[in-house]
């Protein structure tokens, strides 16, 4: 009888240790789920985030629940998706806020429910999140301005294809671009700036065409994200054939703009690393659940890519993670 009691106690202790171990890793297998919510789901850029998140989830045995609005300006839909993830009791959330102000209550709610939330790509106006992983977007704007300044030899007129206000990432790029031109290249003037509304490539093409038509003699273009770069490139394809080449600096690695860079249709691209954002975002949540320290802010890198750098192994690796 005594041996039987000892055996029962031993089994109970082992079961307890196993349970504790599972909880420290984020719960039982059935509960090992992380929600990943992009700004929108149509862009190739966000597919890079998804692939990175999936890779990290596969390595750690976590299910990745991917969901986002169809268009970036649908803040109400993104907020509802955050609410849904909370209701599903996911172990953590990786979120790219489409609006730095509108998403504050949703992020605050994850904090109140003790669900670790990692912010990626674009910031939010609260400190109640686990970590923020993103490009140094201001630096991206600085690099774009310095490239425009160099290829225009410090003189000329440029237009800016901007993005929806209150998107923290693009706001920072535009700020870096404008401030750097004003400080380092006073001979270059921004003659117009418009953003596509609705935020589609076709509308970005339309606003670019409008600015080019109304301001004859533009020397350069800065398009601040993937959608605007694609739209601006489309506009340039049919604009004033035979006249001087307008120098364009774009952002992100959509296949069509990378192909345009290879052909010489645009001058250069500023590249981010969305794959790293998704991968490290998921990993940060898992490390936190295991009791490890997580950095509050991580710079995921930014690169200026010209045509002659396309075959650089580092650039090729970066491109393969996105397209």
Secondary structure, DSSP 8 states (H G I E B T S, - for coil): -HHHHHHHHHHHHHHHHHHHHHHHTTS-GGG-EEEEE-S-SSSHHHHHHHHHHHHHHHHHT-EEEE---SSTT-HHHHHHHHHHHHHTT-SEEEE--SSTTTTHHHHHHHHHTT-EEEEESS--S-S-SSEEEE--HHHHHHHHHHHHHHHTTT-EEEEEEE--TT-HHHHHHHHHHHHHHHHH-TTEEEEEEEE-SS--HHHHHHHHHHHHHHSTT--EEEE-SHHHHHHHHHHHHTSSTTS---EEEEES--HHHHHHHHHTSSSEEEE--HHHHHHHHHHHHHHHHTT----SEEE---EEEEGGGTT-HHHHHHHHTT-
